[in-house]
């Protein structure tokens, strides 16, 4: 059975860079190739979903995913229901509060 680890404080809202509470615009979803097959994803995939508040945040997070060689298949979805999880997959859901570095332009460039 897939493991879902939701680290958000509120599943219906997220915060923007000013700390304003906003409805979730969507999610940037990607696979962490470094964690595939072990830990909570033993025998499956390690999938991240980062909740974003608007299109600008979507672009920033997607660009940061592209800057990381260990992150694969970055894409935007409006709803998590479309993500098909295998029996050993691990889905981690987070937002700006749980993973602020994803929201900084160029945060992972070397």
C-alpha positions in Angstrom: 0.0 0.0 0.0 1.3 3.5 -0.9 2.4 5.8 1.9 1.1 9.4 1.9 2.9 11.8 4.1 1.1 15.2 4.2 3.2 17.8 6.0 1.0 20.7 5.4 -0.7 22.5 8.3 -3.8 23.1 6.2 -4.8 20.9 3.3 -7.0 23.5 1.6 -4.8 26.6 1.7 -1.1 27.6 1.4 0.7 30.8 2.0 2.3 33.2 -0.4 5.7 34.9 0.1 4.1 37.6 2.2 2.5 35.0 4.6 -1.0 35.6 3.2 -3.3 32.5 3.4 -4.5 31.6 -0.1 -6.4 28.8 -1.7 -4.2 26.2 -3.3 -3.6 26.9 -7.0 -2.2 23.5 -7.7 0.8 21.3 -7.1 4.2 20.8 -8.7 4.8 17.1 -8.6 8.1 15.3 -9.3 10.0 12.1 -8.6 13.0 12.1 -6.3 15.3 9.6 -8.1 17.8 9.6 -5.1 15.2 8.1 -2.7 13.6 5.6 -5.1 13.6 2.1 -3.7 14.5 2.7 0.0 13.2 4.3 3.2 9.4 5.0 3.0 9.6 4.2 -0.8 11.2 0.8 -0.4 10.4 -1.1 -3.6 8.6 2.0 -5.1 8.9 5.6 -6.1 9.5 8.7 -4.0 7.2 11.4 -5.2 7.0 15.0 -4.0 4.0 17.3 -4.4 4.6 21.0 -3.5 1.5 23.1 -3.1 1.7 26.5 -4.8 -0.5 29.6 -4.4 -0.2 31.0 -8.0 1.4 30.7 -11.4 4.6 32.5 -10.4 5.3 30.0 -7.6 4.5 27.2 -10.1 7.2 28.5 -12.4 9.8 29.0 -9.7 9.3 25.5 -8.2 9.3 23.9 -11.7 12.6 25.7 -12.5 14.1 24.5 -9.3 13.1 20.9 -10.1 14.9 21.3 -13.5 18.0 22.6 -11.7 18.2 19.3 -9.6 19.6 16.3 -11.4 18.0 14.0 -8.8 14.5 15.3 -9.4 12.7 13.9 -12.5 9.4 14.3 -14.3 8.5 17.8 -12.9 4.9 18.7 -13.8 2.0 20.9 -12.7 -1.3 19.4 -11.6 -4.4 21.1 -10.2 -5.5 18.1 -8.2 -3.6 15.2 -6.5 -6.3 12.7 -7.4 -4.7 12.2 -10.8 -1.5 10.9 -9.4 -1.5 7.1 -9.6 0.5 5.5 -6.8 1.9 2.0 -6.9 1.7 -0.1 -3.8 5.2 0.8 -2.5 5.2 4.4 -3.6 5.7 7.2 -1.1 4.0 10.6 -1.7 5.2 13.5 0.3 3.0 16.6 0.2 4.4 19.9 1.4 4.1 23.6 0.9 6.0 26.9 1.4 6.0 26.5 5.2 7.4 22.9 5.0 9.9 23.5 2.1 10.7 27.2 1.7 13.8 26.7 -0.4 11.7 25.4 -3.4 10.2 28.8 -3.6 13.5 30.7 -4.0 14.5 31.4 -7.6 17.7 29.5 -8.4 18.0 28.0 -5.0 19.6 24.7 -6.2 21.9 26.1 -8.9 25.5 25.2 -8.4 
